[in-house]
Amino acid sequence: MPGDRPQYPEARTVDVRDVVAGVDSPDPYRWLEDDSDEVAAWQRDQQSLTDTMIGGWPHLAALHASVDTFVADGTGSSNWMVEPAPRYAGGRWFRLDRTPDPDYPDRAALVVSDGPDLPGTVLYDPDTDGNRQISWFAPSPDGRIVAFAVCADGSELGEVRLLDAESGDRLADRIPQRTMGPLVTPQWVPDGSGFFYTAADTSSGTFALRTYFHAVGAPPPDEPEPFDVAHGPTVQVSADGRRAVVSAVWPLPQYVCDLPGRAWRPFVRDVDASVAGVIHGDRYIAVTDHGAPRGRIVAIPFDAPAPSDPATWQELVAASDRVLGHVRLIGDRLVVTGSVDTEARAWVFDLDGRELEEVPLPGRGAFPLDVLPHASLVPPEHPEEFLFAFSTPTSSPGVYSYRPGSGRLSTLREPRVRLPGAGVSLRRARSADGTEVPYHLVRPAGTDGTQPSPTLITAYGGGRVAWPAQFPGPVAAFVAAGGTLVISHQRGGADLGSDWADAGRLRNKQNSFDDLYAIAEDLVRTGVTTRDRLAVTGWSNGGLMAGVAFAQRPELWAAVVAQCPILDVIGCHRHPYGRFAVGAEYGDLDDPDEVTRLAGISPYQLIENGTAYPALYVHAGGADVACPPGPIRKFVARVQAVPDTTAPQLLRVWDRVGHGTATSRSDGVTHATHWLAFLMQRLDLTPVDPTAGETRPHETTAGSGGAR
């Protein structure tokens, strides 16, 4: 959509150099990192410009209604974050409930009931408690107490609360530390006397997650547990209460202790591999990528003389072409989730590793709750049944249950919304180094593929996290309007195993971006779209990816949307979480050679005059701890100053909003509508009106259950 260059708020420049590991680079907009009155006024002017350009679109209300229809549950974010499956404890079920009555509530309530989908008692409703959101919950094994975290004002830092599950009364326990979103869920000891929890610590100027143990009824702990585990320590507790193991987001069972004494001793240390498993008796049974990038299952005795030596591990299930992701202990069986050709699968094994059956799944899609590397380091939702959320690119998450050996899948909650008539196919593009990169293509109903259509690539490509073939939430409105959606499985993510992830991380990070460009070029070459109708978006790590794509290959795109991104990789040395994230995924900010390399993938440093950049929309949260708005403001100011770019370069920083996982449903719908409106204006798409002959999903779906 052509147009005159917008009149941007003026941004002065300063003579500042950013010196990192002895390498310096110009930082002319450093002042925009501050929280001054001048910066606040500049940001308000940016908001006004963006809101005027978006708000003047005549189809905004119809798009908002369409997005609202497709955000059937969850936060409304276009990332993979969905709410957990119901948890069974003490003969009852606990869940986060968004039952429509008649409309979906803004925030999920904590409910206890006699069945996973039966009406129950509301224990806590954040809709009656100000601008708050539940980020996780964990009932005690006997079901008497439930611990949960409440986030305020969009921040992912949550206050831990304890409730009596019978009366709903809040216990007197007060825990001062704040947990970090749904990243690490606490675990109880089996007798319900206390639980381990992981809290964020930014007091020293660095980002750290530390683990504590809280005894119910006792004063809160002053000191964390005495172990040093980086990257989000997670404590696992055995069902018999004999042992606890501490692992991490990038899982490795580094320490073990006997309970209740908590005398931690080293277990599996200094192994360059992922080891994610369960405690069974005297063994730790785990999926590992050591010697098997796509995963194998091993058993490691707790009393082994050298548990850190992989040569001593007992192999239960050998490596194969299938990707093994997570193992859970369900009764006396091992349920292993993974994928084949990026699409979710699950298998059942006995405790000796003999394969017994494959779990019947409701389609070709994804386990959205399994994408994080440490996803299985929590107790199973039910001791005898495999409970899971599952979605496909054309159906929102449903909740299902499978009892090993039954051969029958039970549906606890049907998907609340579908993309009727949409078609899904798995394709491959050839990257710059010859690697074939898979991607899913989701075409709207009525499309025969003979004509190019507006196309949006969604991608993540980092953190050893898969970007699965799952329901796109609000982005389904783009498909319903006639757009084509692409789900990229580029390197950096774990879609095809750990070697696939490592081939797009750290010194190999450019491969991840090249994979994205290969998919874009393949879409044009095969006639799916044209360059003037092609867009890309990503969130968090994917937001940085979108920023890199904007700066490295501007000619590929009609429009780019970067959500909650890091856009100044070099400047991350000033921000605790940014330094943590860059060091884990991109490179070492203390190494001059690495800093020089990182400048080649840092969007802020890459912008230059003489280039015509595509249309840009950057979504940010004013309360975002992970990706604060200061560096984002700098990047947008730098792009707006490029005289050769006439396409709009817009910024929207949402007040009282964090990284997106603690956002209310209505806010999430508004945010997604905003950036989707920007894209659809640029790509000349008109949203469908869901009220014209269509029914809202919750009016036609039976079995959603629950009571508010």
C-alpha positions in Angstrom: 0.0 0.0 0.0 1.9 3.1 -1.2 1.7 6.4 0.7 3.6 9.4 1.8 6.4 9.2 4.3 4.8 9.7 7.8 5.8 12.6 9.9 7.6 11.0 12.8 8.3 12.5 16.2 11.7 14.1 16.2 14.5 12.2 17.8 17.7 14.0 18.5 21.1 12.3 18.3 23.9 12.2 20.8 27.7 11.6 20.4 27.8 8.4 22.4 29.9 5.3 21.7 29.0 1.8 23.1 32.2 0.1 24.1 31.8 -3.7 24.7 34.9 -5.9 25.2 37.0 -3.1 23.7 34.9 -3.0 20.5 33.1 0.3 20.0 30.1 1.3 17.9 28.1 4.5 17.6 25.0 4.7 19.8 23.4 8.0 18.7 20.0 7.3 20.3 21.3 6.1 23.7 19.1 8.7 25.4 16.0 6.8 24.4 17.0 4.0 26.9 16.3 6.4 29.7 13.0 6.7 31.6 13.0 10.5 31.4 10.1 12.9 30.8 11.6 13.6 27.3 11.6 9.9 26.5 8.0 9.5 27.8 6.8 12.4 25.6 8.6 11.0 22.5 7.0 7.6 23.2 3.5 9.1 23.6 3.9 10.9 20.2 4.9 7.6 18.6 1.8 5.9 20.1 -0.4 8.7 18.8 1.1 8.3 15.3 0.7 4.5 15.3 -2.8 4.6 16.8 -3.9 7.2 14.2 -2.6 5.1 11.3 -4.2 1.9 12.6 -7.4 3.4 13.9 -8.2 5.0 10.6 -8.6 1.7 8.9 -12.3 1.1 8.2 -12.0 -2.7 8.8 -10.5 -2.5 12.3 -13.7 -3.4 14.2 -14.4 -6.4 11.9 -10.8 -7.6 12.4 -11.1 -7.2 16.2 -14.2 -9.4 16.1 -12.5 -12.0 14.0 -9.4 -12.1 16.3 -11.7 -12.4 19.3 -13.4 -15.3 17.7 -10.2 -17.2 17.1 -8.7 -16.5 20.5 -10.9 -19.1 22.1 -8.7 -19.4 25.2 -5.3 -18.5 26.5 -3.8 -15.0 26.6 -4.4 -14.0 23.0 -0.7 -14.0 22.3 0.4 -15.4 18.9 3.2 -17.3 20.7 2.8 -20.9 21.8 1.8 -20.1 25.4 -1.4 -21.9 26.3 -2.8 -22.7 29.7 -1.9 -26.0 31.4 -4.0 -29.2 31.3 -6.1 -29.9 34.4 -4.1 -31.3 37.4 -5.4 -34.2 39.5 -4.6 -34.1 43.2 -6.2 -35.7 46.3 -9.1 -37.1 44.2 -10.1 -33.8 42.7 -9.2 -31.7 39.7 -7.6 -28.2 39.6 -7.6 -26.1 36.4 -7.4 -22.6 35.1 -10.9 -22.1 33.7 -12.0 -19.8 30.9 -15.5 -21.3 30.4 -17.6 -18.9 28.3 -20.6 -17.6 30.1 -21.7 -16.2 27.7 -18.3 -14.6 26.7 -14.8 -15.7 27.5 -13.6 -14.1 30.8 -10.7 -11.7 30.6 -8.6 -13.8 32.9 -8.7 -17.5 33.8 -10.0 -18.4 37.3 -8.5 -21.1 39.5 -11.2 -23.8 39.9 -11.4 -27.1 41.7 -13.9 -29.8 40.7 -14.7 -33.5 40.9 -13.8 -34.0 37.2 -11.5 -32.4 34.7 -14.4 -30.8 32.8 -17.1 -30.6 35.4 -18.5 -27.5 37.1 -16.6 -26.7 40.2 -15.7 -24.1 42.9 -13.8 -21.0 42.1 -10.9 -20.7 44.5 -9.5 -17.4 43.0 -10.8 -15.2 40.3 -8.3 -12.5 39.2 -11.1 -10.7 37.3 -12.3 -9.6 40.8 -8.8 -8.6 42.0 -7.6 -5.8 39.8 -5.2 -6.1 36.9 -3.9 -9.5 37.8 -3.3 -12.8 36.1 -2.5 -16.4 37.3 0.8 -17.5 35.7 1.0 -21.1 37.2 -0.7 -23.2 39.8 0.4 -26.3 41.7 -1.9 -28.3 44.1 -0.3 -30.2 46.9 -0.4 -34.0 46.3 -3.2 -34.5 48.8 -5.2 -31.7 47.2 -5.6 -29.7 50.5 -3.6 -26.7 49.4 -2.9 -25.0 46.1 0.0 -22.8 45.4 -0.2 -20.3 42.5 1.4 -17.1 41.3 -0.4 -13.9 40.6 1.2 -11.3 38.2 0.1 -7.7 38.3 0.0 -5.0 35.6 1.2 -7.3 32.9 4.5 -8.2 34.5 5.7 -11.8 34.4 7.1 -11.5 38.0 4.5 -13.2 40.1 3.6 -13.2 43.8 3.3 -16.8 45.3 0.1 -17.4 47.2 -1.3 -20.4 49.1 -5.0 -21.2 49.3 -6.9 -23.8 51.4 -8.6 -25.8 48.6 -11.6 -26.6 50.9 -12.5 -23.2 52.1 -10.8 -21.0 49.5 -9.2 -19.0 52.3 -5.7 -17.6 51.8 -3.1 -19.1 54.1 -1.1 -16.7 56.2 2.2 -17.7 54.4 3.8 -14.7 52.7 6.6 -15.4 50.2 8.6 -12.3 49.3 10.5 -13.7 46.2 8.8 -13.3 42.8 8.6 -16.2 40.4 9.3 -15.6 36.7 6.1 -16.3 34.7 5.3 -19.9 33.8 9.0 -20.6 33.2 9.4 -22.9 36.2 6.5 -24.5 38.1 7.0 -25.3 41.8 7.0 -28.9 43.0 5.6 -30.2 46.3 7.0 -32.9 48.5 4.5 -35.8 48.6 3.3 -35.2 52.2 2.2 -31.6 51.3 4.4 -30.1 54.0 6.2 -27.8 51.6 7.4 -27.1 48.1 10.4 -26.0 46.0 10.0 -22.9 43.9 12.3 -20.8 41.6 12.4 -17.0 41.8 14.0 -14.3 39.8 16.8 -12.3 41.2 17.9 -9.1 39.5 19.3 -7.4 42.6 23.0 -7.8 41.6 22.6 -6.3 38.2 22.6 -9.8 36.6 19.6 -12.0 35.8 19.5 -15.2 37.9 16.9 -17.7 38.9 17.3 -19.3 42.3 15.5 -22.1 44.0 14.0 -22.0 47.5 12.1 -24.4 49.7 9.1 -23.2 51.6 7.6 -25.1 54.5 3.9 -24.5 54.9 3.1 -22.4 58.0 6.7 -21.5 58.5 8.4 -18.1 57.8 9.6 -17.8 54.2 13.2 -18.9 53.4 15.9 -16.3 53.6 18.5 -18.2 51.5 18.1 -20.3 48.3 19.0 -23.9 48.2 22.8 -24.5 48.3 23.5 -25.4 44.7 24.7 -23.5 41.7 22.6 -24.2 38.7 22.3 -21.7 35.9 19.4 -21.1 33.5 16.4 -21.7 35.6 16.9 -24.5 38.2 13.9 -26.8 38.5 13.5 -29.3 41.3 11.8 -32.6 40.7 10.5 -34.7 43.6 9.9 -38.5 43.4 6.4 -39.7 43.9 7.6 -41.8 46.9 9.1 -38.8 48.6 12.6 -40.3 48.8 14.6 -38.1 46.5 14.7 -34.8 44.8 16.7 -33.8 41.7 17.6 -30.3 40.4 17.7 -29.7 36.7 17.3 -26.5 34.6 15.5 -25.0 31.6 18.3 -26.7 29.5 17.9 -29.9 31.4 20.6 -31.8 33.2 20.0 -33.5 36.6 23.0 -31.8 38.2 22.3 -32.5 41.9 20.3 -35.1 43.9 19.3 -35.2 47.6 17.6 -37.6 49.9 14.4 -36.2 51.5 13.5 -34.8 53.9 17.1 -33.8 54.7 17.9 -31.9 51.5 21.7 -32.6 51.6 22.4 -32.0 47.9 25.2 -33.9 46.3 26.5 -33.9 42.7 24.8 -36.2 40.2 25.2 -35.6 36.4 27.6 -32.8 36.0 29.7 -31.2 33.2 28.0 -33.2 30.4 27.4 -31.3 27.2 24.0 -32.7 26.6 20.3 -32.5 27.5 19.1 -35.1 30.0 15.4 -34.7 30.8 13.6 -37.4 32.7 11.8 -38.7 35.8 12.8 -40.3 39.1 11.8 -44.0 39.3 13.0 -45.8 42.4 16.8 -45.8 42.4 17.2 -44.6 38.8 16.8 -41.4 36.8 15.1 -42.4 33.5 15.6 -39.7 30.8 15.5 -38.7 27.2 19.0 -37.5 26.3 20.6 -36.2 23.1 24.1 -37.4 24.2 25.3 -39.4 21.2 21.8 -39.1 19.7 20.7 -35.7 18.4 17.2 -36.9 18.0 17.1 -38.5 21.4 17.4 -41.9 23.1 16.2 -43.1 26.5 18.7 -44.0 29.2 18.6 -45.0 32.9 21.2 -43.5 35.4 21.4 -45.1 38.9 21.6 -42.6 41.7 24.3 -44.7 43.4 26.4 -45.0 40.2 30.1 -44.4 41.0 30.4 -42.1 37.9 27.0 -40.8 36.9 28.5 -38.0 34.9 30.2 -40.6 32.6 27.7 -41.3 29.7 29.5 -44.5 29.0 28.0 -45.9 32.3 24.4 -45.0 31.4 22.1 -47.9 30.5 20.4 -47.4 27.2 16.7 -48.4 27.2 15.6 -47.0 23.9 18.0 -46.5 21.0 18.1 -43.5 18.7 16.1 -43.5 15.5 14.7 -41.1 12.9 12.0 -40.0 15.3 12.7 -37.1 17.6 12.2 -38.0 21.3 11.4 -35.0 23.4 10.0 -35.8 26.9 9.4 -38.8 29.1 6.7 -39.1 31.7 6.1 -41.8 34.3 2.4 -42.8 34.0 1.6 -45.7 36.3 4.3 -48.3 35.5 4.7 -47.1 32.0 6.9 -44.5 30.2 5.0 -42.2 27.9 7.4 -40.4 25.5 6.4 -37.5 23.4 8.2 -36.3 20.4 7.8 -35.8 16.7 8.2 -37.3 13.2 8.8 -34.7 10.4 8.0 -31.9 12.9 4.6 -33.3 13.7 3.8 -34.6 17.2 3.7 -38.2 18.1 3.7 -40.2 21.4 4.7 -43.7 22.3 4.4 -46.0 25.4 7.3 -48.1 26.7 7.7 -50.4 29.7 10.3 -49.6 32.3 12.9 -51.7 30.5 12.5 -49.7 27.3 10.3 -52.2 25.3 7.9 -50.3 23.0 4.3 -51.3 23.7 2.2 -49.0 21.6 1.8 -45.6 19.9 -0.7 -43.2 21.5 -3.6 -42.3 19.2 -3.7 -38.6 18.6 -6.5 -36.4 17.4 -4.7 -35.2 14.3 -1.5 -34.0 12.8 -0.3 -31.2 15.0 1.5 -30.4 18.2 1.7 -30.7 22.0 1.8 -26.9 22.7 2.8 -27.4 26.3 5.8 -29.5 25.4 7.9 -27.0 23.3 10.2 -25.9 26.1 13.2 -28.2 26.8 12.2 -28.7 30.4 8.5 -29.2 29.9 8.3 -32.7 31.4 10.2 -31.8 34.6 6.8 -31.4 36.4 4.7 -34.1 38.0 2.2 -35.7 35.6 -1.3 -34.2 35.6 -2.7 -37.6 36.6 -0.8 -40.7 38.1 -2.5 -43.2 35.8 -3.4 -41.3 32.7 -1.5 -39.3 30.1 -3.3 -35.9 30.0 -2.2 -33.4 27.3 -3.2 -30.4 25.3 -3.1 -30.9 21.5 -3.8 -28.5 18.6 -3.3 -28.5 14.8 -2.7 -25.6 12.5 -6.5 -25.5 11.9 -7.9 -26.3 15.4 -7.4 -24.7 18.7 -6.1 -26.7 21.7 -8.3 -29.4 23.1 -7.5 -31.4 26.2 -7.2 -35.2 26.0 -6.5 -38.2 28.1 -5.0 -41.6 27.3 -4.7 -44.6 29.7 -1.8 -46.7 28.5 -3.0 -50.0 27.1 -6.6 -48.9 26.6 -6.2 -48.1 22.9 -8.8 -45.4 23.3 -8.3 -41.6 23.5 -10.7 -39.6 25.7 -11.6 -36.1 24.9 -11.9 -33.9 28.0 -12.4 -30.7 26.1 -13.0 -30.3 22.4 -11.2 -27.6 20.5 -13.2 -24.5 20.9 -12.6 -23.1 17.4 -11.5 -24.3 14.0 -10.4 -22.9 10.6 -13.0 -24.6 8.4 -11.8 -25.6 5.0 -8.2 -24.6 5.4 -5.6 -26.9 4.0 -2.2 -27.8 5.5 0.9 -29.2 3.8 4.5 -29.8 4.8 7.1 -28.4 2.4 10.8 -27.9 2.3 13.1 -25.1 1.1 16.9 -25.3 0.4 19.0 -23.0 2.6 22.2 -21.2 1.6 24.4 -24.1 2.7 22.2 -26.7 1.0 20.2 -27.8 4.1 16.6 -28.6 3.5 14.4 -26.7 5.8 10.8 -27.8 6.5 7.8 -25.5 6.8 4.1 -25.9 7.1 1.9 -24.1 4.6 -1.7 -23.2 5.8 -3.9 -22.1 2.9 -7.3 -20.6 3.4 -10.5 -22.2 2.4 -11.3 -22.0 -1.3 -7.6 -21.5 -2.4 -6.4 -23.7 -5.2 -2.8 -22.5 -5.2 -2.9 -21.2 -8.7 -2.7 -17.5 -7.7 -0.3 -15.8 -5.3 -1.8 -14.7 -2.1 -0.8 -12.4 0.8 1.5 -14.6 3.0 2.7 -14.3 6.5 5.7 -16.3 7.8 5.7 -17.0 11.6 8.9 -18.2 13.1 11.0 -18.5 16.3 14.2 -20.3 15.5 16.1 -20.3 18.8 16.6 -21.4 22.3 16.4 -25.1 21.4 12.7 -24.5 21.3 10.5 -26.0 18.6 8.0 -23.8 16.7 5.4 -26.5 16.3 2.6 -27.0 13.8 -0.1 -25.8 16.1 -3.0 -23.4 16.1 -2.0 -19.8 15.4 -4.5 -18.2 17.8 -5.2 -14.6 16.7 -3.3 -15.1 13.4 -6.1 -17.5 12.3 -7.9 -14.2 11.5 -5.3 -13.6 8.8 -6.0 -17.0 7.2 -9.8 -16.6 7.5 -9.4 -13.3 5.6 -7.7 -15.2 2.7 -4.1 -15.0 3.7 -1.6 -17.9 3.6 0.2 -18.7 6.8 3.7 -20.3 7.0 5.0 -22.0 10.1 8.8 -22.1 9.8 10.9 -24.9 11.4 14.3 -23.3 10.8 17.5 -24.2 12.6 18.0 -22.8 16.1 14.8 -24.5 17.2 14.6 -28.1 18.2 12.1 -29.2 15.6 14.4 -31.8 14.2 16.6 -32.5 17.2 19.4 -30.9 19.1 21.9 -30.9 16.2 19.3 -29.0 14.2 19.0 -26.5 17.1 22.8 -26.1 17.6 23.3 -25.6 13.8 21.4 -22.3 14.3 22.8 -21.0 17.6 25.8 -19.1 18.8 28.5 -19.1 16.0 26.0 -20.8 13.7 23.2 -18.2 14.3 23.3 -16.9 10.8 22.1 -20.3 9.5 18.8 -19.7 11.3 18.3 -16.4 9.4 19.4 -17.9 6.1 16.8 -20.7 6.6 14.1 -18.1 6.9 15.2 -16.3 3.8 15.3 -19.6 1.9 11.6 -20.3 2.9 10.7 -16.7 1.7 12.4 -17.3 -1.6 10.8 -20.7 -2.0 7.4 -19.2 -1.5 8.0 -16.7 -4.2 9.6 -19.2 -6.6 6.7 -21.6 -6.3 4.1 -19.0 -6.8 2.6 -19.0 -3.3 3.1 -15.3 -3.1 5.1 -12.4 -4.4 7.6 -10.2 -2.6 5.2 -7.3 -2.4 2.7 -9.5 -0.6 5.1 -11.3 1.8 5.5 -10.5 5.5 7.2 -12.0 8.5 6.6 -11.9 12.2 8.1 -13.4 15.4 7.9 -13.0 19.1 10.7 -12.7 21.7 13.6 -14.6 20.1 11.5 -14.6 16.9 11.1 -10.8 17.4 14.8 -10.4 17.1 14.8 -12.7 14.1 12.2 -10.5 12.5 14.4 -7.5 13.2 17.4 -9.2 11.6 15.4 -10.2 8.6 14.2 -6.5 8.3 17.8 -5.3 8.4 19.7 -8.0 6.5 17.2 -8.7 3.7 14.9 -5.7 3.4 14.1 -6.4 -0.3 12.4 -9.7 0.7 9.5 -8.2 2.6 6.5 -6.0 2.1 6.1 -5.8 5.9 7.8 -7.0 9.1 6.3 -7.2 12.6 8.7 -7.7 15.5 7.0 -8.6 18.8 8.7 -8.1 22.1 12.1 -8.2 20.5 15.7 -7.5 21.4 16.9 -5.1 18.7 20.2 -4.0 20.1 22.2 -7.1 20.7 25.4 -5.3 21.6 23.6 -3.0 24.1 22.3 -6.0 26.0 25.3 -5.8 28.2 23.5 -3.1 30.1 20.3 -5.2 30.8 20.3 -8.2 33.1 18.0 -10.5 31.1 19.3 -9.4 27.7 22.9 -10.2 28.7 21.7 -13.6 29.9 19.7 -14.3 26.7 22.4 -13.2 24.3 25.0 -15.2 26.1 22.9 -18.4 25.9 21.8 -18.1 22.3 23.9 -15.6 20.3 27.4 -15.2 21.6 29.8 -14.0 24.3 29.7 -10.2 25.0 33.0 -10.5 26.8 34.9 -11.7 23.7 35.9 -9.0 21.2 35.7 -11.4 18.2 32.2 -12.4 19.3 31.1 -8.8 19.7 32.3 -8.0 16.2 30.3 -11.0 14.9 27.3 -10.1 16.9 27.3 -6.6 15.3 26.5 -8.4 12.0 23.2 -9.8 13.5 22.2 -6.8 15.6 19.5 -4.9 13.9 20.3 -1.5 15.5 23.9 -1.7 14.3 22.8 -2.9 10.8 20.6 0.0 9.8 22.2 2.3 7.2 21.2 5.2 5.0 20.8 4.5 1.3 18.4 1.6 1.9 14.7 1.4 1.3 13.4 -0.7 4.2 10.0 -2.4 4.2 7.0 -1.4 6.4 7.7 -2.1 10.1 5.6 -2.5 13.2 7.3 -3.1 16.5 5.1 -4.3 19.4 6.6 -3.9 22.9 5.5 -4.0 26.6 6.3 -1.2 28.9 6.7 -3.6 31.8 8.7 -6.2 29.9 11.6 -7.5 32.0 13.0 -9.7 29.3 13.0 -7.2 26.4 12.6 -3.7 27.8 11.3 -0.9 25.6 14.5 1.3 25.8 16.6 -0.5 23.1 13.5 -0.9 21.0 12.8 2.8 21.0 16.4 3.4 19.8 16.0 1.0 16.9 12.8 2.6 15.7 14.3 6.1 15.9 17.2 4.9 13.8 15.0 3.4 11.1 12.7 6.4 11.0 15.7 8.6 10.3 16.6 6.7 7.1 15.7 9.2 4.4 15.4 6.6 1.7 12.6 4.7 3.4 9.0 5.9 2.8 7.1 2.8 4.1 5.8 3.5 7.7 8.0 2.5 10.6 5.7 2.3 13.6 6.2 1.6 17.3 3.6 0.6 19.9 4.6 0.3 23.5 1.7 -1.0 25.6 1.6 0.3 29.1 1.3 -2.2 32.0 2.2 -5.0 29.6 5.1 -7.4 29.9 6.4 -10.1 27.6 2.9 -11.3 26.8 2.4 -14.3 29.0 0.7 -12.3 31.8 -1.6 -10.3 29.5 -5.3 -10.3 29.9 -7.4 -11.9 27.1 -9.0 -8.6 26.0 -5.6 -6.8 26.0 -4.1 -9.7 24.0 -6.9 -9.5 21.4 -6.4 -5.7 21.1 -2.6 -6.0 20.7 -2.9 -8.7 18.1 -5.6 -6.8 16.2 -3.4 -3.8 16.1 -0.4 -5.4 14.4 -2.6 -7.6 12.2 -4.4 -4.5 11.0 -1.0 -3.0 10.1 -0.2 -6.1 8.1 -3.5 -6.4 6.4 -3.5 -2.8 5.3 -0.1 -3.3 3.7 -1.1 -6.6 2.1 -4.6 -5.5 1.0 -6.5 -8.1 3.0 -10.1 -7.5 4.3 -11.1 -9.4 7.4 -14.2 -11.5 7.5 -17.0 -10.5 9.7 -17.6 -13.4 12.1 -21.1 -12.2 12.9 -22.3 -12.6 9.3 -23.7 -16.1 9.3 -21.1 -17.4 11.7 -21.5 -18.5 15.3 -19.0 -17.9 18.0 -17.0 -21.1 18.7 -18.3 -21.5 22.3 -21.9 -21.5 21.1 -21.4 -24.7 19.1 -18.9 -26.6 21.2 -20.1 -29.2 23.7 -18.2 -30.5 26.7 -16.2 -27.4 27.5 -17.4 -27.8 31.1 -16.7 -25.7 34.2 -18.5 -23.0 36.1 -17.4 -19.5 37.0 
